[in-house]
């Protein structure tokens, strides 16, 4: 029974990873594709390699947070409930056209399932200290990306224009390096969204240390994310490439670096300081970095589309109670069946 349920849970996590790749690969490769520096196939290959490197080298930083930090010792019922809740909300929001965050969805779903388990079984409380730090990062990460991209463009915008206008080897190398760094940071932070909740259960089932389990889960997640991007992400890449290059290539480079650096910092620095990387929204960080460049170019906040910002904020606010509520409901439904599993 436990083997079947664990396999079903990992299959569900594979679906989440697939959707992450299909929707979010464009955040890393659209600059290179839109500028004509890399062909789409080459950009996707670079994305897959860099993503996997980030997942294997630093993916454990956020996997530890979702696997053991937010809720103590997640069991199989809690892991399945969290994945199912996040997947249900992400799919529903996508059909409704709402730009929700996978990181926000899975984190709050874990909280919901953890609260339900605490009520039913009396153990596994939510770590409010870690949770409050994560929620704070959801506010500060897009603002940080916005401020950094505005600063980069204001200070180095003229130099970037000169470099990318020449389109020489330096310009091409800059765009390729940015693409690789963006995919690396993305892999380091986002692989946990798919498989992080299965760390404790998988370690117990196979009898492997957490560190080894996280490497295997990170590899599994990165492969599924890459496949999702290659198979279904092409249209999103083409769409986002055109949208971004309307800023011009130098603006896109500033925004892209600010986004990638912000994601890497929020993954790495908190882990070094408190032992847990923070699962932030890479999409919202990307939106913040683009807004920052727009503000720097126009020297006014009037360039920001308030309707788009309002939609993002609405989606952010809606995700917290809905994903948590789904986590609670699904856990209550599954607990009688999976009470002895994991």
N, C-alpha and C positions, 0 to 999 in steps of 0.2 A: 504493500500500500504506500509506504513512504517513498519507495523508489519511483513509483508512478507519479505521485504528487510532485516530487522534486523535479522530475522530468517535465511535467506540465508547467511548473513554475518557470523553469529555465526556458521552455518554449515561449512562454508569455514574455519573458525578458528579452528574448530574441526578437519578438515582434516590436517591442519598445525600441530596441537598438536599431532595428531596420527603419522605423519611422524617424528616429533621430537623424540617421544618415540621409534619408530622403529629403528631409526638410532643412537640415542645418549644414550640409556639406557646402552649400553655396556661400555661407558666411566666410569660408576660408579660401575658396578658389575663384570667386566671382571677379575679383580685381585682376587676377592673372588672365582669366578668359576674356573679360570685357576689354582689357587693354591690348589684347592680341599677343601678349608675351608668350603665353602657353596655349597650345591646343587643348580642347576639352579633355581628351583621353589622357594626355600627359599630365594635366592638372589633377585629374582624378587619381592617377597612379601616385603622384606626389602626395596627395591628400591621404591616401590609404597607408603609405609608408610612414609618413610623419605622424598620423593619427595613432598608428600602432606603437610607434616609438614613445609617444607621450603616455599612452595607456600603460605600457609595460614599465616605463621608468618612473612615472609619477602617479599613475591611476590609483594606486593604493591609498594615496593621501585623502581622497574624498570617499573612496570605498569604505575606509575605516569609519568615517563619519556616519554614513548612511547604514552601515552594517552593525556598528556597535556604539556609536556616539549619541545619536538622537534618542534611541530607545535601547535599553540594555538587553543584550542577548536575544536578538530577534529569532523567534522560532519559525517553523515552516508555515504555520497558519498565518502568522503576522506578515511574513514575506510575500506569500501568495496574495493576501488581502491588499497589501500595499501596491503590488504590481498591477493587480486587476483594477483597483481603484484609479491609479494613475492612467492606465491605458484607456479605461472607460471615459475619463474626463478629457484626456487629450484627443481621443477620437471624436467625441461629441463636440468639443470646442473647434476642432478643425472643420467639421461639417458646418458649424455655425459661422466660420470665418473669424474666430477670435484668436489672436496671437498669444496663446498661453505658453508658459514655460514648463518644459519637462522637469527641470530641477525643482521648481516650486511644487509641481504636482506630486512627484514621488516623495518629496520631503514631508509635505503636509499629510499625504496618505499614510506614511509611516507613523506620524504623530497620531492620526486617527485610529489606526489599527493598534498602536501601542496603548492608547487610552482605553480602548475596548478590552484589550487583554488584561489590563490592570484591574478593571472593574470585574471581569468574569473570573480571573484567576488570582488576582491579588499580588502580582509581581511584574517586574519589568517596567518601572516608571519612566516617564519622559524626562530627559535631562534638560531642564529649563535653561540652564546656563548656555549649553551648546546651541539649543534652539533659538534663544534670543540673539546670539551672535550671528547665526545663519540669517535670521530675518533682517537684522541690521545690515548684513552684507547685501541683501537683495535691494536695499535702498541705496547704499553707498557705491556699489559696483557700477551701475549705469551712470551715476553722477561722476564717479572717478574717471570712467572712460570718456565722458563728455568733457570734463575739465582737461584731461590729458590731450585729447585730440585737438581741442581749441588752442592749447598752449603750443603743441607741436606745429600746427599750421600757422599760428601767429609768429612764432620764432623762426621756423625753418621753411615756411611756405614758399618763399621766393626761390630758395635753393632747390626744393623739391620740384618746382615748376621747371627750372633749368635742366635738372637731371632727367626727368621723364619726357621733356620735350625733345631732348637729343635722341632718346630711344637707343642709346648705345649700350655697350655691355654692362656698364655700371647700372643703368636703369633697369635692364632685364634682370641682372643679378639681385637688385633690390627687391623687385617684385617677386621673384622666385623665393628668395629668403623669407620674405614676409608671408608668402603662402605656406611655406613649410612651418614657420613659427606659429602661425595661426592654427594650422591643423594639429600641431604638437600640443599647444595649450588646450585646444578643444578636446583632444584625446585624454589629456591628463585630468580634466575636470568632468567630462560628460560620460565616460564609460561607467561611472558609478551609478548613474541614473537608471541604467538597465539592470545591472547585476549586483550592485552594492548590498542590497537587502538579503542576498543569498550567501553572504560570506560565512556567517555563523553556522547556518544549516549545512552548507556544503562541507565545511571543515569537519563537522561532527560526523556526517555521513561517510566521508572517505577517510577520516582519521588523519587529515593533513593539517599542518600548521596554518594559521591565518595568512601568513606572508605568501606561502606557496599557493594557497587557494585563491588569493587575490590576483596573483599573476595569471593563473589559468582563466579565471573569470574575466580579467581585463583583456586577455587575448581573444576569448570567445566574443566578448562584447564589441571589441574593435573590428573583428572580422565581419560581424553582422552589420555594424554601422557602415563600414566600407561597402558592403554589398548593397545595402539600402541606398547609399549615395550613387553607386554606379548604375544600378538598375532603374531607380525611380527619381534620382536627383537632378537629372539633366535639365528638365524643364525649369526647375527652380533656379538652377545656376544661370541659365540664359536670361531669365526674367530679372534676377537680382543684378546680374552683370550690367544690363542696360540701365537699371535704376541707379546703380552706384556711379557709373561712369558719367552720368549727367552732371555729377558734381565736378568732374574732370579728374584725370588720373592722379594728379598730385594730392588732391583732397582725399581721394580714396585711399592712397597710401598712408596718409596721416591718420585717417579714421581706422584703417585696418590694423596698423601697428598699435594704436591706442587700445583697440579692442583686444588684440592678442595679448598684449602686455598686462592689461587689467585682469584678464582671465587667469594668466599664469601667476600673477601676484596673489590673487585671492585663493588660488590653489596651494601655493607654496609657502608663503609667509605665515599664515595662520597655523599651518601644520608644524612649522619650525617653532612657533611660539607656544601653541596650546596643544599640539598633537593631533589636530583635526583640520584637514583642508575644507574649504567652504564650497558647497554646491550652488554656484550662482548660475543665473541665466545668461548663457553666451549670446543668445539672440537679443536680449534686452541691453546687454553691454554693447553689442554691435549698434543697436539703435541709438544708444547714448553717444557713442563715438561719432556717428554720422551727424547727430544734432550739434555736437560740439564744433565740428568743422563748419557746419552751416552758420553757426553763431559767429565764429571767427571770421568767416568770409564777409558776412553782411554787417558785422559789428553791431548786431541787434538780435534780440530774442524773437523779433517778429518773423524771422525766417522759419521758425519752428511751427509746424502745423499742429495747432492745439487739438484739433479733432483726432489726429493720430495718437497724440500723447494721451488724450482722454480714453481712447480705446484700449491702449496698453495698460493704463492704470486700472480701468474697469476689469480687464481680464486678470490682472494681478490680484485685485481685491477679491474677485469671484473665485479664483482658484483656491484660495486658502480654506474657506469653509466647505466648498463643494468637494474637493479632494479628500479633506479630512473626514467629512461626513460619509463619503463613499467608503473610505477605509474602515470606519466604525461599522457601517451596515454590513459590508462584505465579511468582516471578521465575525460578526455575530452569526451570519449565515453559515460560515465555514467551520467555526469553532467546534460545534457538536460532532462533525465528521472528522476533523483533523486534530481533535483534542490530544491524541497521543502521538502525533507526528512531529518530528523535528525538534 
